[in-house]
Amino acid sequence: MTFASKKRSSVFVFFSAVAGMMFSLAGLPVSVFSQQATFKRISIEEGLSQSAVHCLLQDKLGFIWLGTQDGLNRYDGYGFKIFRHDPQDSLSISDNWIQTIYEDRNGKLWIGTDGDGLNCYDRQSQSFVRYSPRKGKPGSLPHGRVWAISEDARGKLWVGTIGGGLAMLNQTTHAFTIYDTSNTSLASNEIMSLRATQDGKLWVGTFGGGLYRMDPQTMQMQVYRHDSRNASSLADDRIRTIIEDQYGTLWIGTYNGLSILDRSDQEQGRFRSVQDSVLTSRAVFALTENTDQTVWVGTFGSGIRTIDRTGRIVSSYKYDAKDATSLGDNSLYAFFCDRSGRMWIGTYSGGVNVFDTRKKDFRSMRHDPHNSASISDNRVRSIWKDTDGTMWLGTFKGLNRLDSRTGSIFVFTSEPSAASSLPENRIRIIRRDTKGRLWIGTSAAGLAVMDSLTNKITIYKHDPSSENSLPNNGVWSIAEDAQGTMWFGTTGGGFCRFDEKKKNFERVQPALGEPGYFSNDPVLALHTGRDGKLWIGTAGGLKSFAPTERRFIDLDFATNTPRSSSHSRNRVRSIYEDHDGVLWVGTDVGLQRWDPDSSTLRLYNHRQGLISDVIYGILEDTQRRLWLSTNYGIARFDPQSESFRNYDMTDGLANNEYNQNAYFRSHDGWFYFGGINGLDYFHPDSIKDNTDKFAVVITGLELFNQTVEVGKSYNGFILPKAISELEELVLSYRESVIGLKFSALTFTQPEKNRYAYKMEGFDEDWNYIDAGRRIATYTNLDPGTYRFQVRATNHDGIWNENTCVLTIRITPPWWQSWWAYAVYTGLVVLSLMLFVRIRIQNERKRHELEKARELAKINQELNDTIVRLRDTQAQLVQSEKMASLGQMTAGIAHEINNPLTFVYGNFEGLKDSVEKMRRRYAAGGDTLESTALPSPSETHGWMHELLEQINNGITGSRRIRDIVENLRKFARIGESGYKETDINADLLRIIDLFVKQHNDIRIDTSLGEDCIAHVNASEMNQVFFNVLTNAVQAIREAETQAVIRSGSGVISVQTTSALAHDQAWISIVITDNGVGIAPDDLKKIFDPFFTTRPVGQGRGLGLSEAYGIVHKHGGHIDVSSETGKGTTMRTVLPKGHHPV
């Protein structure tokens, strides 16, 4: 139905006028699109020891230190470790009122108190070294109230006291040098601030005595004082704080405003002031420079001003009782800008406030019941922004029009008495068509169209009597196709199109049972595709409609998800088509990706990291990332990596829960999302991940769930130093329940940090936990060495670079210690030794018992000896290397056999005689009177016969011994090592052996005098034996080849002794007239396994072995030969001792 439009109601005119008046009264241009400053308040409720924070500092590890009137606090992002004075502990901090904190270039932390002097913090022991005033003691601190600490360019530490002047600490002697009004030009001994500047000067701010520029080397001072007659003078002589910015400009906070001193004006003392009533009258207690080069000015009573280098005020922050994210107190004590640009603010009574410049640039717009110029309702249900910047917000309290140029807001509401007004205040959907008309769908009162020029409103409603009326008064979705046709989805009447000519509606609904039948499912989303298809999202799934063919197709998401009786798994709330033509569908079970080309469907939900499975809106940025509004924040999805990054109210959003249809991307790339708590908007390019580096530290140790303090005994265990300073932790096996606490020192939303830890040697994989449980607990670790590793992400999911590592060594119980195992081993060895000893003793006894029977076995043993000798002979004969020696041994064995047969015969006779005597005595019985016993003469004859047989056996044995002794002397059996040896004698023995075996070869000798050498005789005999064997073999080969006639072989052996190169040498030359050696073979004659003999007749090791033995003795061996004429082997040995 069409309603005639009328002029805007007087109510709206009055509202607009009031709003304009309020904006004009503000005195400043107000923009509803400005970013709100949010401060995070941390006070005693979060564990801070006291709410007055006088000083702040971030140390080299990353901890934040805060000084209060009741203790020193160390903050790790989650909680505080508090250091307080303990009268019973001399290593505790000297006083609880902490006035100033300073970290020097060596990382030492200095703490000034307001009552009992200076403290130096020892990180390892977590204790303090005190420097307290001592009256009458030279070199002590002049006063207990320490308000300022600074280090000059030379590393000297300066301390400013209230009442004792300026003191310089010698850290070697721990003595102070005092500079006060008595020995300097200082006009006051109350030093409130110190600042060492880039030019090496030290600036001293006093209470009442003005400002001083001091040269620490010469102690010359230039004073700056307030002069009421000079507008360029210092603002006040009571100096509270001093900073130097990066350009060398000094900013001085006084008790009567702010003064600025440029470096070029220092000599003349020309100060600048800021044209602001607050900064020219209020006490300025805190100053710092931010990363954006603005200076933050903290006043006592009037909040914060930020100022640029020119002195222009950039922003102002004050306490607002109605806003929990405003500044916590208007009276400020201290500022500190940490490494990531966060501003830490110490207040008078509001604890510490944190202004996080790393927080995401999310902006919001909310209804303020105290401000009629705010939007009408926080329940933002629909959004549209025109190209001229005008924004339209549909809420449940009317339609809001926002003018971004003026900041004004106008609200259109339902006025039953007005001819041209909205049909109801619950706005569900807003769309502007290509003709400039604004289409407004309501919850249950039909459709409104607003003319862009006249703001005239036309209303269409359902008429049960007309088929061409709106099918249902609940219009929740609107779309325009490429032909300019408008399509509408209703809550119970399907969807329809608007006929521009007839100004009525055509329902589009397939017959019952045909594909695409709507039943009573609400149409929640409409999208016109590039191919002309209309995509329809309903409570029962997704459908496509081809307008030209009038054909529907159902796409049932339930077939791709677990079965459920609830239709919510098919509910489609938003549809978006990306650059590649892929359809992204927001449902109640997650984000569905539908590729029409491949007809594939993919679901992304909480299992892949989505913050909430209910998707209300989908927008795409220029980097082709999708931004999703959900039931619990906004999610950014990267289709390339298929990863999510989630944002919620802790990131600065006004909402966690968003609304359907309340999403919009403007022509300039800004995103707008409406929720139950107002409007959130941002530019996606400004939402960047924080890549600042940060450290992960181990902050605490627990044993059996009890915290272990440094230096204190826990069941005999004492932690030697702070766990964060340890490289190795040594624990006993008794400490079977271990807990390690840790923190990532990054302070933007630390509750969103995630951690991974692993005990290398115990854990196979990393353990992942959230920030709520920052402790790793292990029970019953076996004795051994482990490496505990922990790392973390920041709130953006960026992992820190360096893993924190702690080596943990678990010592075993005494019965598993190394010395215990040594004792066990010793006991086993002793037991074995005792067993062996007993066994030997038993064997010895058994041997003694069997001795009497061994005589009868002598003959058998001799036979066994002969067998072994024959076996040895056979082995020698079988040895390819010692073939010649085998032949010689066979002859020797024959020589041994003759006396051995003689011995054997005598012992056989001995055996018979003994047996004869045994039988005779056995026949005699047990009495000596028996007549069967032999007579004395007969006994004497037997004894003579026995003695003769024994002597004959002994004579034969001696003959065998002599033969064996000759063999032993040749082989040097039993000799080892080096000794003085007669080379000639050994050669003659060997020659004698060869002569017996080869009597058809003549061996000529020419032996020189004094051929005594320090050698291993056994090894040298082997050399001579090998050379002579080769000579014999060469002669036999020459006889075989008829080079010489049989029996004409000659070997010549010659020895000489001579002195050469201050060394006495012996030369042994052995020459034969054998077959000789071919020239090509001479180069390889000493190589292992080289032989000139046929295969199978030699291994080629004799001369190689001889070569090695001679060289080991420090000598050398060489060969000369001529084929067919013979070979000469020359061996040269040193006479003296040669080290092996």
Buried (B, 14 or more C-beta within 10 A) or exposed (E): BEBEBEEBBEBBEEBBEEBEEBBEEEEEEBEBBEEBBBBBBBBEEBBBBBBBBBBBBBBEBBBBBBBBBBBBBBBBBBBBBBBBBEEEEEEBBBBBBBBBBBBBEEEBBBBBBBBBBBBBBBBEBBBBBBBBBEEEEEBBBBBBBBBBBBBBBEEBBBBBBBBBBBBBBEEEEEBBEBBBEEEBBBBBBBBBBBBBBEEEBBBBBBBBBBBBBBBBEEBEBBBBBBEEEEEBBBBBBBBBBBBBBEEBBBBBBBBBBBBBBBBEBBEEBBBBBBEBEBBBEBBBBBBBBBBEEBBBBBBBEBBBBBBEBEBEBEEBBEBEEEEEBBBBBBBBBBBBBBBBBBBBBBBBEBBBBBBBBBBBEBBBBBBBEEEBBBBBBBBBBBBBBBEEBBBBBBBBBBBBBBBBEBBBBBBBBBBEEBEBBBBBBBBBBBBBBEEEBBBBBBBBBBBBBBBBEEBBBBBBBBEEEEEBBBBBBBBBBBBBBEEEBBBBBBBBBBBBBBEEEEEBBEBBBBEEEEEBBBEEBBBBBBBBBEEEBBBBBBBBBBBBBBBEEEBBEBBBBBEBBEEEEEBEBBBBBBBBBBEEEBBBBBBBBBBBBBEBEEEEBEBBBEEEBBBBBBBBBBBBBEEEBBBBBBBBBBBBBEBEEEEBBBBBBBBBBBBBBBBBBBBBBBEEEBBBBBBBBBBBBBBBEEBEEBEBEBBBBBBBBBBEEEEBBBBEEBEEBEBEBBBBBBEEBBBBBEBBBBBBBBBBBBBBBBEBBBBBBBBBBBBEEEEEBEBEEBBBEBEEBEBEEBBBBBBBBBBBBBEBEEBBEBBBEBBBEEEEEEEEEEEEEEEEEEEEEEEEEEEEEEEEEEEEEEEEEEEEEBBEEBEEEBEEBEEEBEEBBEEBBBBBBBBBBBEBBEBBBEBBEBBBBBBEBBBEBBEEBEEBEEEBEEEEEEEEBBEEEEEEEBEEBBEBBEEBBEEBBEBBEEBBEBBEBBBBEEBEEBEEBEBBBBBBBBBEBBEEBBEEBBBEEEBBEEBBBBBBBBBBBBBBBBBBBBBBBBBBBBBEEEBBEEEEBBBBBBBBBEEEEEEBBBBBBBBBBBBBBEEEBBEBBBEEEBBBBEEEEBBBBBBBBBBBBBEEBBBEBBBEBEEEBBBBBBBBBBBEEBEE
